[in-house]
């Protein structure tokens, strides 16, 4: 069965990139942003896709006799985020055809589907070498490709349990809330909190940081309370925001790429992007002054990441809790 999995899955990956019984609660991957109902505890494995720097994350559960496998996988590819719905469907069709060709099988079923408004495809192909069938749902969600599949005898892939497994796959709502900070934001995973005094002041900076496992992308939200901010006019607040922008650019010894005035629930803000030449990355940020607080929401990573729809979604997910509006 492992040989079957590797044959079918690798073809899907290469082409796209160029509730069941037994487990009472759904399996959740905070890093992957999904939940799914495996028949038991899955095994996790991560590996690089051939010829790329993209990490494929795989969660596999096999039956004791090795005849049935439940599998969920995902990887992040910034190239997906800029695709139209039509282009995404072409990638999904390529995934379907890659699986069929790799298994030397026949296409039995195929249809376009959706998951929370995101395009997907469900298909089934024969695996004649193993006298089995491969049934799968694949989705492109922003910059991620998700694959949910079941492999086994025909009576298994056509069963209600197979339906339940595929239907159990859900995207997680990973909104992070800071009651003390008075905000919520959609991190890709659980952030780490750090508090520190700003040099030469009694002001405490609170920082919430989430870094990707490979260290190439960071999502950051920070805030500080400064009573002096509350009495400023809108013009003075904008001058303060511009000063903050320029301090970031100078700190990175970078170049200003984008800059515009924005608002959050009527409060003044600024969105900007600067280069970070030392690490060949970009820093994209939104900053706001809300009463006596300065909020900073930033994403640091390669240009294709900071320009992605995933980056847009992260920045747009920042909201003030009711008490701070």
N, C-alpha and C positions, 0 to 999 in steps of 0.2 A: 504493500500500500504506500510506503514511503517513496518507492520508486515511481509509482503512479502520480503521487502528489508533485514530486519534483519535475516530472515531465510536463504536466499540464500547467503548473504555476509559472515555471520559468518562461515559457512561451508567452503567457499573458503579460508578464512583467516587461519583457523585452520589447514587445510590440507596442504596448501602451506607453512606455517611457520613451522611446524614440518616437412556543417555548418548549424545548425538548425535555425529555424526562431525565432525572438523575441529579440535577443541580437545582436546589431550592431557589437560590437567588441568582439573578443574571450576573455574568462576569463583567466587570467594569475595567476599562483602561483609561485612566485620567490622562495619561500621556497621549493616547490615541484618540481620545474624545468620543468613545463609543461604549455601548454595553451590548451584550449578546448572551443568549441562554445556551451555553454548552451542556452536553450530557454529564460532564464532570469537569474537574479542574484541568485546564489546558496547559500545555508546555509552551514556554516562550523562547523564541530564538530571533536574533537580529543578525543580518548580514548585508554586505554592500552589494548592490546590483552590479552585474558585470560591466566593466568599462565606465562606471560612474562613481560619484561620491554620495549617491543616494542610499540611505539605509532602509532596508525592507524589514518591517516588524511582523513577525508571524506568531500566531497563537493556534496550537494544534491539539486536538483531542482525538485519540484513536481508540476504537473498541479493542477489547482484550484479545479477540481472535484476529485482529488486523484486517478485517473485511470492510470496516466503515471508518471514515475519517471526517471530522468536522473541522473546518479551518477558517480563520479570519485573519486577514492581513491588511496592512496599510503602509504607504510611504508618502513622503512629502516631496513634491516637485513644483517649484515656483512657476514652471512653464505652464502648468494647468490653469493657473488663476486667470490668465489673460485670454483664454479660449472662449469662443462663443458657444452657445448651446449646440449648434450644428457641428462645430469642430469637436466638442466633447463627445457627441454621439459617434462621430467617426472613430475616435480613439477607443470607445467602448466596443464598437463593432470589430475593430482590429484585435482587441483583446479576445473577443468571442472566437474569431477566426483563427487566432493563434493557438487557443486551447484545442480547437477541433483538429487543426493540422498536426499539432504535436502528438495528440492521442491517436492520430490516423482514424478518426471517428466520423460519425455522421451527425449532422445537426438535427436534433429531435424537436426542440422548442426554442422559440426566440421572441422576445418582445421588449419594447421600450418601457421603462418604469421610472418612478421618481421616489426620492426620499427627502421629505421636508422641502420640496421644491427643487432639489438637486437632481440632475439627470442620471439615469442608471440603465442597466440592461440586465434582464434575466434570461438565461439560456440553459439548455441541457444538451450534452453530446454523449455519444457512446464511446466507451473505451474498450474496444474489442480484444485487445491483448490481455486484458484482465477480466473480461466478461462482466464489466461494471459500467456504471454511468457517472457522469460528472455534471452536477447541477450547481449553478452559480448565479449570484447577483453581484454586479460590479457597479460602483458609483464614483463619480468625480465630485468632490465637495470642496469648492474653492481650490486650494493648492494640494489637496490630498486625493489619492486613489484608494478606495476601500474595496476589498474583495471578500465575499462571504460565500463559502462553498461547502458542498457535501459530496463525498464520493463513496460509492458502494453499489450493491446489487440493485436492480431495477425496482424491486418491491420496497426498498429503503428510500431511494430518491423520489419515489412517487407517493410516499406515505404522508399522513397528516403530521407526523413528527418532523419530517423534512420541511414541510410548509411552516411549521411553528418555529423551527430553528432559523430559517431565512427571514421570517417576519419579525423575529425577536431582536434583530439588529436595529439599534437606535443610536442617534447622535446624542451625546451628553450635553446638558446645560451646565456649563462650567463657570458660571458667573461668580466671581470672588467679591465678597462684601467686607468692607472695613467700617464698622459702626463708629469707631473712634475717628477715623478719617472722613467719614461721611460720604463714601462713594462706593460704587460697584464697578467692576470691569471684567471683561471676558479674557482671562489668561488661558494659554494653551494647556496649563497644568497648575499644580499647587505652587504658588510663589513663596520665596523665603523673605522674612521680614528682618530689617536691620534699622536701628535707630542710632543717630550720632549727632553730636553738637556741631553746628556750623562754626568754622574757625573764627575766633575773636568775638563770639556772641553767646547768648544763653538760649538761642533758638535751636530746637531739636528738629532734625530732618528725619522723616520716616520714609523708608524705601522698601518697596515690595518688588522683588526680582525673580523672574523665571528665565532660566537659560536652557537652550536645547542641549541634548546629551553630547553633541559633538562640539559644543562651545562656540558655534558660528553665529547664533542668533540669540539676542536677549530682549525680553519684554520687561519694561520697568515702569512703575508708577511711584511717584514720590510726592510728599506734601510737607509743608511747614506752616506753622502759625506765627504770624508777625502782626502785632496790634497796629503797627504803623501803616499797614496796607489798607485798613478799613476806612481811613479818612481821606484817601486819595480820590481825585476826580477821575473820570474816564480817560481823559487825556494823559494824566499822570500815570495811570495804570498801564496804558499802552506804552508809555516811555519806559516803564519798569520792565514790561514784557520784551521790548526791543533790546534792552540792556541784557536781559537773561539770554536771549537768542545770541547776541554778539559774544557773550561770555562763553557759551557752548562752542561756537565756531572757533574762537581764539584758543580755547582749551584743547581742541582737537587739531589746531593748526590747519583747519579745513577751509573749504570754499562753500559759500552759501548757494544752494541749488534752487530752493523754492522758499517762498515766504508770503504769508497772507494773514489778514485780520479775520478772526472767527469769533463766535460766541457760544456760550453754553448756558442755556436757560436764562439768557439775558445778561450773563456775566462776560466781561471782555476776555479775549484770548488771542492766541497767535499760533499758527501752524507753520513749521519750517522744516527744511531738510538741509543738512550739511554733510560734506564728505569727511571721512575719517581715514586719511591716507596711510597712517601707520599700520592699519590692519586691512586696508583695501576694502573698506566697508562704508556704509552710510548711516547717519543718525537722523531719524525722522521723529518729530515731536510735536505735541500739542501742549501748550501751557495756558493756564487760566488763573486769574485772581478772583476769588470768591469770598467776599467779606474780608476777613483777616487771614485768609489762607492762599497760598500759592500751590497749585497743583501742576505736576509735570507727568505727562504720559509719553513714553518714548519707546521706539523700536530700533535696535542696532543690528545690522546684518548686511549681507551682500545686496547690491542694487536691485537684483531681481526679487528679493524678499521685501525690501522696503517699498517697492512699487507694486506689490501684489494686492489682490483683493483681500487676502488674509490680513495684511497690514492695515488696509482700510477698515476692516471689520473690528480689529483690535482697538484702534483709535476711536472709532465711532461707538464702541461698546461702553466707553467710560460715561457713567451717569452719576449725578448727585443724588444721594438719598434724600428723602422728603425733608428732613430737618435742616438740610443745607441749601435747599432751593430758595 
